[in-house]
Amino acid sequence: LAFRSNYYYTGQVGGNHFIAKPGLKINWIGSFTSLYQSTPDLRRLAYVKPIGAPEPDYIASIQNGLPSLSSGTRFFSDLVDYVYGGNADVAKTIRLGNEVQTVKAGYLFQFKDRTFASRPLGVTQFGANADLLKLPADKIFVPENFSPGKFILGEINNRNFDYLATGQLHAAFLQLDNQFSDKWRMVWGVRMENFHQTLDGANNSNRPVTVKTGVTDFLASANLTFKDNAKTNIRFAASQTLIRPEFRELAPFEF
């Protein structure tokens, strides 16, 4: 039995400007995004039937000893994400003879901040009788069934259920749009990305887990177009890209 709520907000403000005398076009955007995710009470309960038992004799699978998340569990979690960002670019067009050439440069900044907290609880038994384990899901965990010799509700104290993470990206690019003739045009450039990511959590043994990465990448791209006639363009394009891990892929948390 599970329910998850998501509250999502995103907003941005931006502007387009043209400065006539130097012939500059300027675009800029500032943005903010927030995500609030809540799992208020996820419950899991499994019933099993021993081999050879009559068909109705299904019994609840309840852990002996220490609680676990396999069955007879309750799980609560909250996730908060904040993403701040902004970018700006400036372009200048130059006419050389009959052809138009454009130079464009820009910068982008993005900061991500995440807090994930959870609380897992598990039901255990110490010699609970068989009749108690045969009760249906709507009756087995009534308050009077929690006492010595019946069920006990315990908290799972491993710290690997919580983590904090941040990601910071600085990127800059330079792009050239060259019109060589009526038939040939090339748009090409390079993008530099400087990325830092940090995550703090703990593993199943409650030992700290810290991930810190910092990397700078240069990504090139080119797009060459041949205009054969008014109806046909032949285009060749090549670019570099990359994929970075999500916070949940780095975290020791397992679900």
Buried (B, 14 or more C-beta within 10 A) or exposed (E): EEEEEEEEEEEEEEEEEEEEEEEEBBBBBBBBBBBBBBBEEBBBBEBEEEEEEEEEEBBBBBBEEEBBBEBBBBBBBBBBBBBBBBBBBBBBEEEEEEBEBBBBBBBBBBBBBBEBEBEBBBBBBEEBEEEBBBBEEEEBBEEEBEEEEBBBEBEBEBBBBBBBBBBBBBBBBEBBBBBEEEEEBBBBBBBBBEBBBBBBBBEEEEEEBEBEEEEEBEBEBBBBBBBEEEEEEEEEEEEEEEEBEEBBEBBBBEE
